[in-house]
Amino acid sequence: MTMPSIDQSADLAARRAALAAAEPGLRVRDQAARLGVSEGELVASGIGSNVILLDAEPGDLIRAVESLGPVMALTRNEHAVHEIVGTYGNVSLGAHAGLVINKPIDLRLFLNRWFASLVVEEARGDTKLSSLQFFDRHGVAMHKIYLRPESDRAAWAALIEAKRAAVQAPPAFEPASEADEIPAEAPAGFDAGSFLSDWEHLADTHDFLPMLKRHGVSRPAALKLAEGRFARRLSQGAFRAALEAAARDQVKIMIFVPNPGCIQISGGTINRVEPRGPWINILDPGFNLHVREDHIAAAWQVDKPTVDGTVTAVELYDAAGELFLIMVGVRETGVPELPEWRALVHALPGVTG
């Protein structure tokens, strides 16, 4: 695929500027949707102005971020945004995947999905925001890293200088193909008894996805099969109720927000839970979460047996059946989950009828 021409990129940048002038509150993701392009295409239209294309393996950039000191890590999907402040470190990367575990930064990276790395300098009001943004081949944001006032600006400048691409041109993003439909039901002739027996004998939560793949069943279909035994449908307001109860009772929770290239995880107590329009938010120092409540098509309590006892999760799904957030109680390997977390989830309102 050929790269966008300079004229095409300039035209897109001009259209963005006009839209920003007409609707100054729009975030870049919403601007891109209005203009009919991907977020990556729109951001890259600023190359030569406020955006710099980097030429480096994403893993090398993740390792280099440690030199910046405290930063804000942001991972989002269509329905949830997870933001946490910390310092990158303890990076372990394989050919296609890796880990960053330097609490509070806790990431699972699927680097085979990462395609373009862009440095973005933008003004938001009186504030100048500096960030490193990673996109997949379709221009979907996989992960973003924002500088903080306490970040090392000299290290930031050195990183850009060392990794700056020789040719500053927009990457050749590809149109996204139509997503495969997620089956809501098990396939014909499915052996539900064997599947539920395997579920009953899980030893670790990490065995859950391999079990689904082995049986050839989607996650939404699996929950329907397990309803009343290992799964319970929760009401529309259950997620907000869970956050409010966790904040009130200071129950330690973990929240996972995934996209195809990254899973970002937080762990600990939360305090400030606030609704704002369609969003329910955690607004704590060093940790923010934003979730579109109106995008929660289904919420489930999901119980997974392990050698350490049952692990209880709250899982959120969108209208397409895509999992977009998981919440569990904080726990360590070899230790049963917090009884106060299990009690909290069991007290959440379910769907009746």
N, C-alpha and C positions, 0 to 999 in steps of 0.2 A: 504494500500500500504506500502511495506517495505521501510526502509530508504536505501539510497545508501551505499554500503560497503566502508570501508576505502580505499581498493584497487581501487575501481571505482573513488572515489573522488580524490585520489592521481594521478591516470592516467589522469583525466580531468585537474587537476592543472598543470601537466607536459605538456600536449598538449597546454594549454593556454600559458605557459611560452615560448614554442617553437614558437608559433604564434606571441607572443609579440616581440620576438627577430627578427623574420623575417619581421614583419610589425609593427614597434614601434609606429606608429601614430594611430593605431586602438583603438577606445573606447570599453569598455566592452560589450556594446550592440551589436556592430558589430563583436567582437570576438565570442560572443555566437552564432550568426547567422552562422558564418564560421564553428564553431565546431559542429553545429547541436543540440545545447542544449538551454534551456531557460537562460535568464540573471541571474535569481535567482540561478539556478543550478551552473552556472559558478562562481558566487560570493561565494556561499556556499562551493565551493571546496577549498577555502582558510581558512576554519575553522581549527584551530590548528596552523595556521601560522599568517596571518594578518587579520583574520575575527573572530568575536565572536558572537555566537548565544545568543540572549536574551530570557528570559522566563518571559513575562509580557503581559498583555492586551495592545494592541496598544494605546488605549485611555489613559492608565496610562502613557505610554511613551510620548505621546503628551503633557500631563500635565507637565511631568517632564522636558521637553525641555525648558520651560519658565526659569528655573534656569540657563540655559546656556548663557543667554543674547543674543546679536546679532548673528544670524546664517544666512545661505542662504537656503531658501526653494526651492526645485526643483520638479516640476511635469511635466511629458511628456506623449505623446502618440507616435504613429508611425511617426508622421509628424511634431510635434511642441514640443519645449522645453521651459518652462517658469521658470525663475530663479529670485528670489527676496530676498533682504536682509532685515531682520527685527527681532523683538523679538516676540516669541510666547506668547500669553496671551489671556484673555477673551475666554477661552475654554468652549464650551457647548456641551456635548456629551450625546447622547441617547444610546439605546441598539445597534443600527446598524448604526447610522449616527451622525454627529456632525458638529460643526462650530468652526473655529478659526478666530476671527475678532479682530485683533490688528494691525491696519494699520501701515505699508503697507502689513503686512501678512494678507491674506484674503483667507480662505480655506473652502470648503465644503467636508466633509469626509464621506465615505461610508464604515465603518469599518468592516462590514460583509464580505467584499471582501479581507480584509487583513489577511495574514496567517503567514508570517515569518518576524521576526525583526532581522536585522544583523548590527553589528558595523563593519565598514570597515576602516582600516588604510592602505593607499597606497601612494606610492611615484609617483609624476608626475614631472619629471625633478628634480629640486632642492627643490620642494615643497612637504611637507607631508600633505596629505588630510585625514581628519578624518570625517566620516559620519555615520549617522544612516539611514539604507535603509530598506524599507518595500516592501514585495512582496506578490502577491496573490498565490493561490494554484498551479497555473501553472508557477510560476516563473517570472511573469510579474511585473515590478516595478510599485508600486502604488504611492510612494512618497519618497523623499530623503531629508535629512537635513544635511548640511555641516557646520562644524565649520569654523569660521572666525578668523583672528588674534586677534580680540577683544573679542572672546568668552571666557567663564569661564572654563578653563581647569580642575580646581579642581572639579567643579560641574560635568563635563563630566566624570572624573574618578570615582566619587561617583555614578553617574547614572549606569555606566557599572558594578561596583562592586555590586550594589544593585539588578540589574536585570539580571546578568549573569546566563545562564542556567547551571544546575548542570552537564548535559551531553552535551558535545560539539560534536555534530554530525550533518551532513547535514540534513535539513528538507526533508520530503517525498513529494517533489513536484510531481504533477500529470500531465500527458500529456494533452495538451489543446484539447478540442473537436472541430470539424469543426464548424465555426461560421455560424449561420443562415443567409441566404441571406436576405438582406434588400430589400423589394419590391419597385421597382421604379414606380409602377403604383398602383392606388387605386383598391380595389377588385371589382369584377364584381357586378353590381347592386348598386354600391356605390351612396349614396344620396349626391351629390356634393352641391346641393342648401342648404340643411340643414347644412352641414359642414361649408360652407362659411358664412352662417348666424351666426353660432356660433362664427366663427372667428371675424366677424364684431362686435360682442357684447362682446368681451373679456374685462374684467375689470382690469386685472393685467397680466404682462408677465409670472408670475408663473402658470397661468391658461392654458398656451399653451400646455404643455406636457399632462396634464390630458385630454385636449380636443382631442388631437391626439389619446390617448388610448381609450377614450370613443367612438370615431368613428372608431377605428380599422384601422387606416391609418398610414403609415410610414411617416417620415419627408420628404424624397425626393419626395414621391408621393404627399404629401400635398402642397409642393412648386409648383409642376407642376399644380395642381388644382387651386392654387391661383395666378398663373402667370398673370401679367397684372392688378391685383387688389391689392393684398397684397405682391406680390413677383416679383422681377425682376432679370433676369440672368445677372451677371456681367462678364466682359471680363477676360481673363487669367491674365492680368496685373493689375487688379483692386485693389487687396489687397496691392500690393506694392505701387500703386498710393495713396491709402488711408493712409498708413503709412507716406509716404513722405509729403502729404498734411497736416496731423495732426502735423507732426514735424515742417513744415514750418510756419504754421499758429498758432501753439501752442494751438490746440484744445484738450481739455481734453477728453481722451478716457479710456474705460475699456476693458481689454482683458481677456477672459476666455479660459483656456486650460483644457479640461477634459480627464480623463480616467475612467475606471469602478470603481476605488476606491477613486478618488479625483478630485475636480475641483479647480484649482488655479487661482486667480483673481488679476489683477493689475488695478490701477486707477490713472490718472493724465496726465500730459503732457509728451511727449517723445521728444528726440532731435536727437540722432545719429542713422540714418537708413542706413544700409550698406548691399549690396549684397556680398556674398562670395561663389563662386561656385553655387551650386543649392540652397543655403540657402539665405533667406532674414532675416536680423537681426536688432533688436534694441539693441544697445550697450551703455546703459546709466549707470552711477554710481548707483549701488543698484538695477538695473533692466535690465535683458537681456531676449530677446525673439529670438528664432531661428525657422524658418519655412521653410520647404522644398517646394519651389514654384512649383517644378515639380510634386509634389504630390497633388496639388490642381486640382482635377478633375472637380469641379464645385464651383463657388462662387455666392452667392445670396445676394441681398438686400431683407431683410424681414421686413415687417411693422406689428407691433402688436398694436392694439388699447388698450388703458387703460383709466382709469378714469382721468388720468393726461394728456391725449393726446397720440398720436402715439409714440411708441418707435421704432426707426429705427436701424436695426442690419445689419452687414455684417457677413455672415456665410460661412465657408469653409468646403467642403466635399471631401472625398477621392474617389477612383475609385469604392469602395464597397458601396458607399452611406452613409458612416459613417461621422457624424459631428465631426470635430476635432478642430475647433476654432470659437469663437464668439467675435465680436468687436462691442461695442456700445459707445455712448457718456456718459460721467460721469453724473449721475443724482441722486438725492435723492428722496425718496418716497414722493409723494405729490407735486413734482415740475416737470413741463414739461421738456422734453429733451432740450439740448442746440441747439438753432437754427443754430449755426455755424456747429455743427456736422451733422445735417440733410441736410444742404446745401452741405457739403462735400460729403456725400454719394450720394445725388441726382446728383452730378456732375461727379461721377465715370462712366467710359465707360461701356456700356452694350453690350450684345451679340445681334447682328443684324442678321436677317434672320432666 
